[in-house]
């Protein structure tokens, strides 16, 4: 029985290495609380051989999932004061915003989604920003 347990662990480690090294990152959420130690990190969804796998600092690797939607748990969709950047190769920034849930925001929060500037209000509104040459931003559209 010990040999079988060892083989299972070894197979899981090999699969994890393959996914992390050869899988395509299709979704990532970067956060930074500004605190020491575990104050920053990434939540990532990999696509590997037509399946999706999630990797987070707290839960490690999990999956497989049949779709990106299935893989996106709350950890990947919650916007907090620590959220800085979200990137997804399979969804537009507008599609991502439709999935996101603000969590206890005390003030307006700026985040970058697919390279575009967005603002989230404490009331949960997402506003896409346009930054013209004079560097003053203006609201393009509000999402609730």
PEFENJO-V762536 format. One line per field, one symbol per residue. ss: DSSP state (H for helix, E for strand, L for the rest). A space follows every 50 residues. Layout:
ss->???
This chain:
ss->LHHHHHHHHHHHHHHHHHHHHHLEEEEEEEEELLLLLLLEEEEEEEEELL EEEEEELLLEEEEEELLHHHHLLHHHHEELLLEEEEEELLLLHHHHHHHL EELLLLLLEEEEELLEEEEELLLLLEEEEEELLLLLEEEEEEEL
